[in-house]
Amino acid sequence: MTMVTDEDRLSETFAALASSTRRAILSRLADGPATVNDLAEPFEMTLPAISKHLKVLERAGLVRRGRRAQYRPCALDATPLEEVSTWAERYRPAWEARFDRMEEHLAAVQRRGRGGRRG
């Protein structure tokens, strides 16, 4: 029995998000469920290629496929995105501190610039 850790799930989610095609698919699914044909429409790709992207998204837990007769709609599951958000949020204090330092630096540069023009 293989145990999947939070880090493994996070890595799989980031790997799935690494493709602009897969991010575009998720963006479309954020508007509601869609068929594979609907999802393939804006891309110059074959249906099997789109299906491969969907399988990566499914393995990462980002997409669910329903089953209604022959209609198999795909839907977004945002749970892994929430996990990415939670992970990234831990770094917010570091980002904010860097932005604060940058703001202080820019203000100092502007003060020096104004002082240099007067003399």
C-alpha distances in whole Angstrom, upper triangle without the diagonal:
4,7,10,13,16,17,15,16,20,20,19,21,24,23,24,27,28,30,33,33,30,31,34,32,31,34,35,33,34,37,35,33,34,34,33,36,37,35,36,40,40,39,40,37,36,34,31,31,31,28,26,27,26,22,22,23,21,17,19,19,23,24,24,25,27,29,32,34,34,34,30,31,29,29,28,25,26,24,22,26,26,24,26,29,28,26,30,32,31,33,36,38,38,39,42,43,44,45,48,49,49,51,53,54,55,57,59,59,61,63,64,65,67,69,70,72,74,76
4,6,10,13,14,11,13,16,16,15,18,20,20,21,24,25,27,30,30,27,28,31,29,28,31,33,30,31,35,33,31,32,32,31,35,35,33,34,37,38,36,38,35,34,32,29,29,29,26,24,24,23,20,19,20,19,15,16,17,21,22,22,24,26,28,32,33,33,33,29,30,27,27,26,23,24,21,19,23,24,21,22,26,24,23,26,29,28,30,33,35,35,36,38,40,40,42,44,45,46,48,50,50,51,54,55,56,58,60,61,61,64,65,66,68,70,72
4,6,10,11,9,11,14,14,14,17,19,19,20,23,24,26,29,29,26,27,30,29,27,30,32,29,30,33,32,31,32,32,31,35,35,32,34,37,38,36,38,35,35,33,31,30,29,27,25,25,24,21,19,20,18,15,15,16,19,21,22,24,26,28,32,34,34,33,30,30,27,26,24,21,22,19,17,21,21,18,20,23,21,20,23,25,24,27,30,32,32,33,35,37,37,39,41,42,43,45,47,48,49,51,52,53,55,57,58,59,61,63,64,65,68,69
4,7,8,6,7,10,11,11,13,15,15,16,19,20,23,26,26,23,24,27,25,23,27,28,26,26,30,29,28,29,29,28,32,32,29,31,34,34,33,35,32,32,30,28,27,26,24,22,22,21,18,16,17,15,12,12,13,16,18,19,22,24,27,30,33,32,31,28,27,24,23,21,18,19,16,14,17,17,14,16,19,18,17,20,22,22,24,27,29,29,30,32,34,34,36,38,39,40,42,44,44,46,48,49,50,52,54,55,56,58,60,60,62,65,66
4,5,5,6,9,10,11,12,14,15,17,18,20,23,26,26,23,23,27,26,24,26,29,26,26,30,29,29,30,31,30,34,34,31,32,36,35,34,36,34,34,32,30,29,28,26,24,23,22,20,18,18,17,14,13,14,17,19,21,24,26,29,33,35,35,34,30,29,26,24,22,19,18,15,13,16,16,12,14,17,15,14,17,19,18,20,23,25,25,27,29,31,31,33,35,36,37,39,41,41,43,45,46,47,49,51,52,53,55,57,57,59,62,63
4,5,5,6,9,10,10,12,14,15,16,18,21,24,25,21,21,25,24,21,24,26,24,24,27,27,27,29,30,29,33,32,29,31,34,33,32,35,33,33,32,30,29,27,26,24,22,22,20,18,17,17,14,12,13,15,18,20,23,26,29,32,35,35,33,29,28,24,23,20,17,16,12,10,13,12,9,10,13,12,10,14,16,15,17,20,22,22,23,26,27,28,29,32,33,34,35,37,38,39,42,43,44,46,48,49,50,52,54,54,56,59,60
4,5,5,6,9,10,10,12,14,15,16,20,22,24,21,21,24,24,21,24,27,25,25,28,28,28,30,31,30,33,33,29,31,34,33,32,34,32,33,31,30,28,27,26,23,22,22,20,17,17,17,15,12,14,16,19,21,25,28,31,34,37,36,34,30,29,26,24,21,18,17,15,12,14,14,10,10,14,12,10,13,15,14,16,19,21,21,22,25,26,26,28,30,31,32,34,36,36,38,40,41,42,44,46,47,48,50,52,52,54,57,58
4,5,5,6,9,10,10,12,14,15,18,21,22,19,20,23,22,20,23,26,24,24,28,28,27,28,29,27,31,31,27,29,32,31,30,32,29,30,29,27,25,24,23,20,19,19,17,14,15,15,12,10,12,14,17,19,22,25,28,32,34,33,32,28,27,24,23,20,18,17,15,11,14,15,12,12,16,15,13,16,18,18,19,22,25,24,25,28,29,29,31,33,34,34,37,39,39,40,43,44,44,46,49,49,50,52,54,55,57,59,61
4,5,5,6,9,10,11,12,14,17,19,20,17,17,21,20,17,20,23,21,21,24,24,23,25,26,25,28,28,24,26,29,29,28,30,28,28,27,25,23,22,21,19,17,17,15,12,12,12,10,7,9,11,14,16,19,22,25,29,31,31,29,25,24,20,19,16,14,13,11,8,11,12,9,10,13,13,12,14,17,17,19,21,24,24,24,27,29,29,30,33,34,34,36,38,39,40,42,44,44,46,48,49,50,52,54,55,56,59,60
4,5,5,6,9,10,11,12,15,18,19,16,16,19,19,17,19,22,20,20,24,24,24,25,26,25,29,28,25,26,29,28,27,29,28,29,27,26,24,23,22,20,18,18,17,14,13,14,12,9,10,11,15,18,21,24,27,31,33,33,31,27,25,21,20,17,14,13,11,7,9,10,7,7,10,11,9,11,14,14,15,18,21,20,20,23,25,25,26,29,30,30,32,35,35,36,38,40,40,42,44,45,46,48,50,51,52,55,57
4,5,5,6,9,10,11,14,17,18,15,15,19,19,17,20,23,21,22,25,26,25,26,27,25,28,28,24,26,29,28,26,28,26,27,26,25,22,21,21,18,16,17,16,12,13,14,12,9,12,13,16,19,22,25,28,32,34,33,31,27,26,22,21,18,17,16,14,10,12,14,11,10,13,14,11,13,16,16,17,20,23,22,22,25,26,26,27,30,31,31,33,35,36,36,39,41,41,42,45,46,46,48,50,51,52,55,57
4,6,5,6,9,10,12,15,16,13,14,17,17,15,18,20,19,20,23,23,22,23,23,22,25,25,22,23,26,25,24,26,23,24,23,21,19,18,18,15,13,14,12,9,9,10,8,5,9,10,13,16,18,22,25,28,30,29,28,24,23,19,18,16,14,14,13,9,11,14,12,11,14,15,14,15,19,19,20,22,25,25,24,27,29,29,30,33,34,33,36,38,38,39,42,43,43,45,47,48,48,51,53,53,55,58,59
4,5,5,6,9,11,13,14,11,11,15,14,12,15,17,16,16,20,20,20,21,22,21,24,23,20,21,24,23,22,24,23,24,23,21,19,18,17,15,13,13,12,9,8,10,9,5,8,8,11,14,17,21,24,27,30,29,26,23,21,17,16,13,12,11,10,7,8,11,9,8,11,13,12,13,16,17,18,20,23,23,22,25,27,27,28,31,32,31,33,36,36,37,39,41,41,42,45,46,46,48,51,51,53,55,57
4,5,5,6,9,12,14,11,11,14,15,13,15,18,18,18,21,22,22,23,24,22,25,24,21,22,25,23,22,24,23,24,24,22,20,19,19,17,14,15,15,11,10,13,12,9,12,11,14,17,20,24,27,30,33,31,29,25,24,20,19,16,15,13,13,9,9,12,11,8,11,13,11,12,15,16,16,18,22,21,20,23,25,24,25,28,29,29,31,33,33,34,36,38,38,39,42,43,43,46,48,48,49,52,54
4,5,5,8,11,12,10,11,14,15,14,16,19,18,19,23,23,22,23,23,21,24,24,20,20,23,22,20,22,20,22,21,20,17,16,17,14,11,13,13,9,9,12,11,8,12,12,14,17,20,24,26,30,32,30,28,25,23,20,19,17,16,15,16,12,12,15,14,12,15,17,15,15,19,20,20,22,25,24,23,26,28,27,28,31,32,31,34,36,36,36,39,41,40,42,45,46,45,48,50,50,51,54,56
4,5,7,9,10,7,8,12,11,10,13,15,15,16,19,19,19,19,19,17,20,20,16,17,20,19,18,20,18,19,18,17,15,13,13,11,8,10,10,6,6,9,9,7,10,9,11,14,16,20,23,26,28,27,25,21,19,16,15,13,13,13,14,11,11,14,14,12,15,17,16,16,20,21,21,23,27,26,25,28,30,29,29,33,34,33,35,38,38,38,40,42,42,43,46,47,47,49,51,52,53,56,58
4,5,7,9,6,6,10,10,9,11,14,14,14,18,19,19,19,20,18,21,20,16,17,20,18,17,19,18,20,20,19,16,15,16,14,10,12,13,10,8,12,12,9,12,10,12,16,18,22,25,28,30,28,26,23,21,17,16,13,13,12,14,11,10,13,13,10,13,16,15,14,18,20,19,21,24,23,22,25,27,26,26,30,31,29,31,34,34,34,37,39,38,40,43,44,43,45,48,48,49,52,54
4,7,9,8,8,11,12,12,14,16,17,18,21,22,22,21,22,20,22,22,18,18,21,19,17,19,18,20,20,19,16,15,17,14,11,13,14,11,11,14,14,12,15,13,15,19,21,25,28,31,33,31,28,25,23,20,19,17,17,16,17,14,13,17,16,13,15,18,17,16,19,21,20,22,25,24,22,25,27,26,26,30,30,29,31,34,34,33,36,38,37,39,42,43,42,45,47,47,48,51,53
4,5,5,6,9,10,11,12,14,15,17,19,20,20,19,20,17,19,19,15,15,17,15,13,15,14,16,17,16,13,12,14,12,9,11,13,10,10,14,14,13,15,13,15,18,20,23,26,29,31,28,26,23,21,18,18,16,17,17,19,16,15,19,18,16,18,21,20,19,22,24,23,25,28,27,25,28,30,28,29,32,33,31,33,36,36,35,39,40,39,41,44,44,44,46,49,49,49,53,54
4,5,5,6,9,10,10,12,14,15,17,19,19,18,19,17,18,17,14,14,15,13,11,13,13,16,17,17,14,12,15,14,10,13,15,13,12,16,17,15,17,15,16,19,21,24,27,29,31,28,26,23,21,18,18,16,18,17,20,17,16,19,20,17,19,22,21,20,23,25,24,25,28,27,25,28,30,28,28,31,32,30,32,36,35,34,37,39,38,39,42,43,42,44,47,47,48,51,53
4,5,5,6,9,10,11,12,14,16,17,17,15,16,13,15,14,10,10,12,10,8,11,10,13,13,14,10,9,12,11,8,10,13,11,11,14,16,15,17,14,14,17,18,21,24,26,28,25,23,20,18,15,16,15,17,17,20,18,17,20,21,19,21,24,23,22,25,28,27,28,31,31,28,31,34,32,31,35,36,34,36,39,39,38,41,43,42,42,46,47,46,48,51,51,51,54,56
4,5,5,6,9,10,10,12,15,15,15,14,15,13,15,14,10,11,14,12,11,14,13,14,14,14,11,9,11,10,6,8,10,8,7,11,12,11,13,10,10,14,15,19,21,24,26,24,21,18,16,13,13,12,14,14,16,14,13,17,18,16,18,21,21,20,23,25,25,26,30,29,27,30,33,31,31,34,36,34,36,39,39,38,41,43,42,43,46,47,47,49,51,52,52,55,57
4,5,5,6,9,10,10,13,15,15,15,16,15,17,15,12,13,15,13,13,16,15,17,17,18,15,12,14,14,10,11,13,11,9,13,15,13,14,10,12,15,17,20,23,26,28,26,23,20,18,14,14,11,13,12,15,13,11,15,16,14,15,19,19,18,20,23,23,23,27,26,24,26,29,28,27,31,33,31,32,36,36,35,38,40,39,40,43,44,43,45,48,49,49,52,54
4,5,5,6,9,10,11,13,14,13,14,13,14,12,9,10,12,10,10,13,13,16,15,17,14,11,14,14,11,11,15,14,12,15,17,16,16,13,13,16,17,20,23,25,27,25,22,19,17,14,13,12,15,14,18,16,14,18,19,17,18,22,22,21,23,26,26,26,30,29,27,29,32,31,30,33,35,33,34,37,37,36,39,41,40,41,44,45,44,46,49,49,50,53,55
4,5,5,6,9,10,11,11,10,11,10,12,10,6,9,11,10,10,13,13,14,13,14,12,9,11,12,9,8,12,12,9,12,15,14,14,10,10,13,13,16,19,21,23,21,18,16,13,10,10,9,12,13,16,15,14,18,19,18,19,22,23,22,24,27,27,28,31,31,29,31,34,33,32,36,37,36,37,40,40,39,42,45,44,44,47,49,48,50,53,53,53,56,59
4,5,5,6,9,10,10,11,13,12,15,12,9,12,14,13,14,17,16,18,16,17,16,12,13,14,11,10,13,12,9,11,14,12,12,8,8,11,13,16,19,21,24,22,19,16,13,10,9,7,9,9,13,12,11,14,16,15,16,19,20,19,21,24,24,25,28,29,26,28,32,31,30,33,35,34,35,38,39,38,40,43,42,43,46,47,47,48,51,52,52,55,57
4,5,5,7,10,11,11,14,14,16,13,10,13,14,12,14,17,17,19,18,20,18,14,16,17,14,13,16,15,12,15,18,16,15,11,11,14,16,18,22,23,26,24,21,19,15,12,11,9,12,11,15,14,12,15,17,16,16,20,21,20,21,25,25,24,28,28,26,28,31,30,29,32,34,32,33,37,37,36,38,41,41,41,44,45,44,46,49,50,50,52,55
4,5,6,7,8,8,11,11,12,9,7,11,11,10,12,16,16,18,16,18,17,13,15,17,14,12,16,16,13,15,18,17,16,13,12,14,15,16,19,20,23,21,18,16,13,10,10,9,13,13,17,17,15,18,20,19,20,23,24,23,25,28,28,28,32,32,30,31,35,34,32,36,38,36,37,40,41,39,42,45,44,44,47,49,48,49,52,53,53,55,58
4,5,5,6,7,10,11,13,10,8,12,13,13,15,18,18,19,17,18,17,14,14,16,13,11,15,15,11,13,16,15,13,10,9,10,11,13,16,18,21,19,16,14,10,8,6,5,9,10,14,14,13,16,18,18,18,21,23,23,24,27,28,28,32,32,30,32,35,34,33,36,39,37,38,41,42,41,43,46,46,46,49,51,50,51,54,55,55,58,60
4,5,8,10,13,15,16,13,12,15,16,16,17,21,21,22,20,22,21,17,18,19,16,14,17,17,14,15,18,16,14,11,10,12,14,16,19,20,23,23,19,17,13,11,8,6,9,9,13,14,12,14,17,16,16,19,21,21,22,25,26,25,29,30,27,29,32,32,31,34,36,35,35,39,40,38,40,43,43,43,46,48,47,49,52,52,53,55,58
4,7,9,13,15,16,12,12,15,15,15,17,21,21,23,21,23,22,18,19,21,18,16,20,20,16,18,21,19,18,14,13,14,15,16,19,20,23,22,18,17,13,11,9,9,12,12,16,17,16,17,20,20,20,23,25,24,25,28,29,28,32,33,30,31,35,35,33,36,39,37,37,41,42,40,42,45,45,45,48,50,49,50,53,54,54,56,59
4,7,10,13,14,11,11,15,15,16,18,22,22,22,20,22,21,18,18,20,18,15,18,19,16,16,20,19,16,13,11,12,12,13,16,16,19,19,15,13,10,9,7,8,11,12,15,17,16,18,21,21,21,24,26,26,26,30,31,30,34,35,33,34,38,37,36,39,41,40,40,44,45,44,45,49,48,48,51,53,52,53,57,57,57,60,63
4,7,10,12,10,10,13,14,16,18,21,20,20,17,19,19,15,15,18,16,13,16,17,14,14,18,17,15,13,10,9,9,9,12,13,16,15,11,10,6,5,4,7,10,13,16,17,17,19,22,22,23,25,27,27,28,31,33,32,36,37,35,36,40,40,38,41,44,43,43,47,47,46,48,51,51,51,54,56,55,56,59,60,60,63,66
4,7,8,6,6,10,11,13,15,18,17,17,14,16,16,13,13,16,14,12,15,17,14,14,18,18,17,14,11,11,10,10,12,13,15,13,10,9,5,5,7,9,13,15,19,19,19,22,24,24,25,27,29,29,30,34,34,34,38,39,37,38,42,41,40,43,45,44,44,48,48,47,49,52,52,52,55,57,56,57,60,61,61,63,66
4,5,5,6,9,10,13,14,16,15,14,11,13,14,11,11,14,14,11,14,16,14,14,18,19,17,15,12,11,9,10,11,11,13,11,8,6,5,6,9,12,15,18,21,21,21,24,26,26,27,30,31,31,33,36,37,37,41,41,39,41,44,44,43,46,48,46,47,51,51,50,52,55,54,54,58,59,58,60,63,63,63,66,69
4,5,5,6,9,11,11,14,12,11,7,10,11,7,7,11,11,9,11,14,13,13,16,18,17,15,12,12,10,12,13,14,15,12,10,8,7,7,11,13,16,19,21,21,21,24,26,26,27,30,31,31,33,36,36,37,41,41,39,41,44,43,42,45,47,46,47,50,50,49,52,55,54,54,57,59,58,59,62,63,63,66,68
4,5,5,6,10,10,12,11,10,7,11,12,9,10,13,13,12,15,17,16,17,20,21,21,18,15,16,13,15,15,16,16,13,11,10,10,10,13,16,19,22,25,24,24,27,29,28,30,33,34,33,36,38,39,39,43,43,41,43,46,45,44,47,49,47,48,52,52,50,53,56,55,55,58,59,58,60,63,63,63,66,69
4,6,5,8,10,13,12,12,10,14,14,11,12,15,14,13,16,18,16,17,21,21,20,17,15,15,14,15,16,16,17,15,12,11,10,10,12,14,18,20,23,23,23,26,28,27,28,31,32,32,34,37,37,37,41,41,38,40,44,42,41,45,47,45,45,49,49,48,50,53,52,52,55,57,56,57,60,61,60,63,66
4,6,7,8,11,11,11,9,12,11,8,10,12,11,10,13,15,13,14,18,18,17,15,12,14,13,15,17,18,19,16,14,12,10,9,11,12,16,17,21,20,20,23,25,24,25,28,29,28,31,33,34,34,38,38,35,37,41,39,38,42,44,42,43,46,46,45,48,50,49,49,53,54,53,55,58,58,58,61,63
4,6,6,8,7,8,6,10,9,6,9,11,10,10,14,15,14,16,19,20,20,17,15,16,15,17,19,20,20,17,15,14,13,12,14,16,19,21,24,23,22,26,27,26,27,31,31,30,33,36,36,36,40,39,37,39,42,41,40,43,45,43,44,48,48,46,49,52,50,51,54,55,54,56,59,59,59,62,64
4,6,8,9,10,9,13,12,10,13,15,14,14,17,19,18,19,22,23,23,20,18,19,18,20,21,21,22,19,17,16,15,14,16,18,21,23,26,25,25,28,30,28,29,33,33,32,35,38,37,37,41,41,38,40,43,42,41,44,46,44,44,48,48,46,49,52,50,50,54,55,54,55,59,58,58,61,64
4,7,9,11,12,15,13,11,14,16,14,15,18,19,18,20,23,23,23,20,18,20,20,22,23,24,25,22,20,19,17,16,17,18,21,22,26,25,23,27,29,27,28,31,32,30,33,36,35,35,39,38,36,38,41,39,38,41,43,40,41,45,45,43,46,48,47,47,50,52,50,52,55,55,54,57,60
4,5,8,10,12,10,9,12,14,12,13,17,17,17,19,22,22,22,20,18,21,20,22,24,25,26,23,21,19,18,17,18,19,22,23,26,25,24,27,28,26,28,31,31,30,33,35,35,35,39,38,35,38,41,39,38,41,43,40,42,45,45,43,46,48,47,47,51,52,50,52,55,55,55,58,60
4,7,10,12,10,10,13,14,13,16,18,19,19,21,23,24,25,23,21,23,22,25,26,27,28,24,23,22,21,19,22,22,25,26,29,28,27,30,31,29,31,34,34,33,36,38,37,38,42,41,38,40,43,41,40,44,45,42,44,47,47,45,48,50,49,49,53,53,52,54,57,56,56,60,62
4,7,8,6,7,10,11,11,13,15,16,17,19,21,22,23,21,19,21,20,23,24,25,26,22,21,19,19,18,20,21,24,25,28,26,26,29,30,28,30,34,33,32,35,38,37,38,42,41,38,41,44,42,41,45,46,43,45,48,48,47,50,52,50,51,54,55,54,56,59,58,58,62,64
4,5,5,6,9,10,11,13,14,16,17,18,20,22,23,21,19,21,19,21,22,23,23,20,19,18,18,17,20,21,24,26,28,27,27,31,31,30,32,35,35,34,37,40,39,40,44,43,41,44,46,44,44,48,49,47,48,52,51,50,53,55,54,54,58,59,57,59,62,62,62,65,67
4,5,5,6,9,10,10,12,14,15,16,18,20,21,19,17,17,15,18,18,20,19,16,15,14,14,14,17,19,22,24,26,25,25,29,30,29,31,34,34,34,36,39,39,40,43,43,41,43,46,45,44,48,49,47,49,52,52,51,54,56,55,55,59,60,58,61,64,63,63,67,69
4,5,5,6,9,10,10,13,14,15,16,19,20,19,17,17,16,18,19,21,20,17,17,15,16,15,18,20,22,24,26,25,25,29,29,28,31,33,33,33,36,38,38,40,43,43,41,44,46,45,44,48,49,47,49,53,52,51,54,56,55,56,59,60,59,61,64,64,64,68,70
4,5,5,7,9,10,11,13,14,16,17,19,18,16,18,17,20,21,23,23,20,19,17,17,15,18,19,21,23,25,23,23,27,27,26,28,31,30,31,34,36,35,37,40,39,38,40,43,41,41,45,46,44,46,49,48,48,51,53,52,53,56,57,56,58,61,60,61,64,66
4,5,5,6,9,10,11,12,14,16,17,15,13,15,14,17,18,20,21,18,16,14,14,12,15,15,18,20,22,21,21,24,25,24,26,29,29,29,31,34,34,35,38,38,36,39,41,40,39,43,44,43,44,47,47,46,49,52,50,51,54,55,54,56,59,59,60,63,65
4,5,5,6,9,10,10,12,14,15,14,12,13,11,14,16,18,19,16,15,12,12,11,14,15,17,19,21,20,21,24,25,24,26,29,29,29,32,34,34,36,39,39,37,40,43,41,41,45,46,45,46,49,49,49,52,54,53,54,57,58,57,59,62,62,62,66,68
4,5,5,6,9,10,11,13,14,14,12,14,13,17,18,21,22,19,18,15,15,13,16,16,18,20,21,19,20,24,23,23,25,28,27,28,31,32,33,34,38,37,36,38,41,40,40,43,44,43,45,48,48,47,50,52,51,52,56,56,56,58,61,61,61,64,66
4,5,5,6,9,10,11,13,11,10,13,13,17,19,22,23,20,19,16,15,12,14,14,15,17,18,16,17,21,21,20,22,25,24,24,27,29,30,31,35,34,32,35,38,36,36,40,41,39,41,44,44,44,47,49,48,49,52,53,52,54,57,57,58,61,63
4,5,5,6,9,10,10,9,7,9,9,13,15,18,20,17,16,12,12,9,10,11,12,15,16,15,16,19,20,19,22,24,24,25,27,29,30,31,35,35,33,36,38,37,37,41,42,41,42,46,46,45,48,50,49,50,53,55,54,56,59,59,60,63,65
4,5,5,6,9,10,10,8,10,10,14,15,19,20,18,17,13,14,11,13,13,14,16,17,15,17,20,20,20,22,24,24,25,28,30,30,32,36,35,34,37,39,38,39,42,43,42,44,47,47,47,50,52,51,52,55,56,56,58,61,61,62,65,67
4,5,5,6,9,9,9,11,13,16,19,22,24,22,20,17,16,13,14,13,13,15,16,13,15,18,17,17,20,22,21,22,25,26,27,29,32,32,31,34,36,35,35,39,40,39,41,44,44,44,46,48,48,49,52,53,53,55,57,58,59,61,63
4,6,5,6,5,6,9,11,14,17,20,22,21,19,15,14,10,11,9,10,11,12,10,12,15,15,14,17,19,19,20,23,25,25,27,30,30,29,32,34,33,34,37,38,37,39,42,42,42,45,47,47,47,50,52,51,53,56,56,57,60,62
4,5,5,6,5,6,8,12,14,18,20,19,17,13,13,9,10,9,9,12,12,11,13,16,16,16,19,21,21,22,25,26,28,29,32,33,31,34,37,36,36,40,41,40,42,45,45,45,48,50,50,51,54,55,55,57,59,60,61,63,66
4,5,8,8,9,11,15,17,21,23,22,21,17,16,13,14,13,12,13,13,11,14,16,15,16,19,20,20,21,24,25,27,28,32,32,31,34,36,36,36,39,41,40,42,45,45,45,48,50,50,51,54,55,55,57,59,60,61,64,66
4,6,8,10,13,16,19,23,25,24,22,19,17,14,13,11,10,11,10,8,10,13,12,12,15,16,16,18,20,22,23,25,28,28,27,30,32,32,33,36,37,37,38,41,41,42,44,46,46,47,50,51,51,53,56,56,57,60,62
4,6,7,11,14,17,20,23,22,20,17,15,12,11,9,7,8,8,7,9,12,11,12,15,16,17,18,21,22,24,25,29,29,28,31,33,33,34,36,38,38,39,42,43,43,45,48,48,49,51,53,53,55,57,58,59,61,64
4,7,10,13,17,20,23,22,19,16,14,10,8,6,5,6,7,6,8,11,11,12,14,16,16,18,20,22,23,24,28,28,27,29,32,32,32,35,37,36,37,40,41,41,43,45,45,46,49,51,50,52,55,55,56,59,61
4,7,10,13,16,19,18,16,12,10,6,6,5,5,8,10,10,11,14,15,15,17,19,20,21,23,25,27,28,31,32,30,33,36,35,35,38,40,39,40,44,44,44,46,49,48,49,52,54,53,55,58,58,59,62,64
4,7,10,13,16,16,13,10,8,6,5,6,7,10,11,12,14,16,17,18,20,22,23,24,26,28,30,31,34,35,34,36,39,39,38,41,43,43,44,47,48,47,49,52,52,53,55,57,57,58,61,62,62,65,67
4,7,10,12,12,10,6,6,4,6,9,10,14,15,16,18,20,21,22,24,25,26,28,30,32,33,34,38,38,37,39,42,42,42,45,47,46,47,50,51,50,52,55,55,55,58,60,59,61,64,65,65,68,70
4,7,10,10,8,5,5,6,8,11,12,16,17,18,20,22,23,24,26,28,29,30,32,34,36,37,40,41,40,42,45,45,44,47,49,48,49,53,53,53,55,58,58,58,61,63,62,64,66,67,68,70,73
4,6,7,6,5,7,9,11,15,16,20,21,22,24,25,27,28,30,31,33,34,36,38,40,40,44,45,43,45,48,48,48,51,53,52,53,56,57,56,59,61,61,61,64,66,66,67,70,71,71,74,76
4,6,5,6,8,11,13,17,18,22,23,25,26,28,30,31,32,34,36,37,38,41,42,43,46,47,46,48,51,51,50,53,55,54,55,58,59,58,61,63,63,63,66,68,67,69,72,73,73,75,78
4,5,8,11,14,16,20,22,25,27,28,30,31,33,34,36,37,39,40,41,44,46,46,50,51,49,51,54,54,53,56,58,57,58,61,62,61,64,66,66,66,69,71,70,72,75,75,76,78,81
4,6,9,13,16,19,21,25,27,28,29,31,33,33,35,37,38,39,41,44,45,45,49,50,48,50,53,53,52,55,57,56,57,60,61,60,62,65,65,65,68,70,69,70,73,74,74,77,79
4,6,10,13,16,19,22,24,25,26,28,30,31,32,34,36,36,38,41,42,42,46,47,45,47,50,50,49,52,54,53,54,57,58,57,59,62,61,61,65,66,65,67,70,71,71,73,76
4,7,10,13,15,19,21,22,23,25,27,27,29,31,32,33,35,37,39,39,43,44,42,44,47,47,46,49,51,50,51,54,55,54,56,59,59,59,62,64,63,64,67,68,68,71,74
4,7,10,13,16,18,19,20,22,24,25,26,28,30,30,32,35,36,36,40,41,39,41,44,44,43,46,48,47,48,51,52,51,53,56,56,56,59,61,60,61,64,65,65,68,70
4,7,10,13,15,16,17,19,21,21,23,25,26,27,29,31,32,33,37,37,35,37,41,40,39,43,45,44,44,48,48,48,50,53,52,53,56,57,57,58,61,62,62,65,67
4,7,10,12,13,14,16,18,19,20,22,23,24,26,28,30,30,34,35,33,35,38,38,37,40,42,41,42,45,46,45,47,50,50,50,53,55,54,56,59,60,60,62,65
4,6,9,10,10,12,14,15,16,18,20,20,22,25,26,26,30,31,29,31,34,34,33,36,38,38,38,42,42,42,44,47,47,47,50,52,51,53,55,56,57,59,62
4,6,7,8,10,12,13,14,16,17,19,20,22,24,25,28,29,28,30,33,33,33,35,38,37,38,41,42,42,44,46,47,47,50,52,51,53,56,57,57,60,62
4,6,5,6,9,10,10,12,14,15,16,19,21,21,25,26,24,26,29,29,29,32,34,34,34,37,38,38,40,43,43,44,46,48,48,49,52,53,54,56,59
4,5,5,7,9,10,11,13,14,15,17,20,20,24,25,24,26,29,29,29,32,34,34,35,38,39,39,41,43,44,45,47,49,49,51,53,54,55,57,60
4,5,5,6,9,10,11,12,14,16,18,19,22,23,22,25,27,28,28,30,32,32,34,36,37,37,40,42,42,43,46,47,47,49,52,53,54,56,58
4,5,5,6,9,10,10,12,15,16,17,20,21,20,22,25,25,25,28,30,29,30,33,34,34,36,39,39,40,42,44,44,46,48,49,50,53,55
4,5,5,6,9,10,10,13,15,15,19,20,19,21,24,24,24,27,29,29,30,33,34,34,36,38,39,40,42,44,44,46,48,49,50,53,55
4,5,5,6,9,10,11,14,15,18,19,19,21,23,24,24,27,29,29,30,33,34,34,36,39,39,40,43,44,45,46,49,50,51,53,55
4,5,5,6,8,10,12,13,16,17,16,18,21,21,22,24,26,26,28,30,31,32,34,36,36,37,40,41,42,44,46,47,48,50,52
4,5,5,6,9,10,11,14,15,14,16,19,19,20,22,24,24,25,28,29,29,31,34,34,35,37,39,40,41,43,45,46,48,50
4,6,5,7,10,10,13,15,15,16,19,20,20,22,24,25,26,28,30,31,32,34,35,36,38,40,41,43,45,46,47,49,51
4,6,6,8,10,13,13,14,16,18,18,20,22,23,24,26,28,29,30,32,34,34,36,38,39,40,42,44,45,47,49,51
4,5,6,7,10,11,10,13,15,15,16,19,20,21,22,24,25,26,28,30,31,32,34,36,37,38,40,41,43,45,47
4,5,5,8,10,10,11,14,15,15,17,19,20,21,23,25,26,27,29,30,32,33,35,36,38,40,41,42,44,46
4,6,7,9,10,11,13,15,16,17,19,20,22,23,25,26,28,29,31,32,34,35,37,38,40,41,43,45,47
4,6,5,6,9,10,11,13,14,16,17,19,20,21,23,25,26,27,29,31,32,33,35,37,38,40,42,44
4,5,5,6,9,10,10,12,14,15,16,18,20,21,22,24,26,27,28,30,31,33,35,36,38,40,42
4,6,5,6,9,10,10,12,14,15,16,18,20,21,23,24,26,27,29,30,32,33,35,37,38,40
4,5,5,6,9,10,11,12,14,15,17,18,20,21,23,24,26,27,29,30,32,33,35,37,39
4,5,5,6,9,10,11,12,14,15,16,18,20,21,23,24,26,27,29,30,32,33,35,37
4,5,5,6,9,10,10,12,14,15,16,18,20,21,22,24,26,27,29,30,32,34,36
4,5,5,6,9,10,11,12,14,15,17,18,20,21,23,24,26,27,29,31,32,34
4,5,5,6,9,10,10,12,14,15,16,18,20,21,22,24,26,27,29,31,33
4,5,5,6,9,10,10,12,14,15,16,18,20,21,22,24,26,27,29,31
4,5,5,6,9,10,11,12,14,15,17,19,20,21,23,25,26,28,30
4,5,5,6,9,10,11,12,14,15,17,18,20,21,23,25,27,28
4,5,5,6,9,10,10,12,14,15,16,18,20,21,23,25,27
4,5,5,6,9,10,11,12,14,15,17,18,20,22,23,25
4,6,5,6,9,10,11,12,14,15,17,18,20,22,24
4,5,5,6,9,10,11,12,14,15,17,19,21,22
4,5,5,6,9,10,10,12,14,15,17,19,21
4,5,5,6,9,10,11,12,14,16,17,19
4,5,5,6,9,10,11,12,15,16,18
4,5,5,6,9,10,11,13,15,16
4,5,5,6,9,10,11,13,15
4,5,5,6,9,10,11,13
4,6,5,6,9,10,11
4,5,5,7,9,11
4,6,6,7,10
4,6,6,7
4,6,6
4,6
4
